[in-house]
Amino acid sequence: MDKFTRELLDLQNEFLKFNDDCLFYEYYKYGITCNIITGSYELIPSHYKNLM
């Protein structure tokens, strides 16, 4: 789902991560439904990359 979400939103940032269950629907005012995509920003500092 991560690849398809990136293509859908045209995102180029490699630090954004999306899970398989990142899309859900929520009812808003007046019976309107909204599609909500959740994700996280995971930045690993360069000095930690050497330790992994």
N, C-alpha and C positions, 0 to 999 in steps of 0.2 A: 504494500500500500504506500510505502514511502516514496517509491519512484513515481507512481501515478499522481500522488498529491503534489509532488514537486512540478511535474509537467502541467497539471491542472492550474496551479497558481503561478507558474513560471518563476520558480524560486531557484536561485543560483548559489545560495549560501550552503556550504557543506556542513555547517554546524547545526542546522535545523534537523530534528529527528521527529518522525511521525510513527506511531504504533499502528497495528492493524485495526484497532478499535478507535481510531482518532475521529471518525465521522459519526455524529449523532444529530438527531432532530430535536428541536425544542419549540414549544408553542409560545408565541409572543402575543402582543396585544391584538385584540379583535380577531382572534382565531388564525392569525398568520403563522405559518411554520417557518422556522429558520434552520438552515443547515449549518452546523458548527463544526469546525475542524480544530482539534487541539494538537499541540506539538510542544516540543521543548527545544531549548537552545543549549547545546552541550559543547562548551568550549574547553578544551584541555590545553593548559599553558604549555609552551614549547619545552620548558625545563622539566615537566612531568612526563612528556612523551619518551624521553630517554630512559626513564625508569621502568617503563612498561615492557 
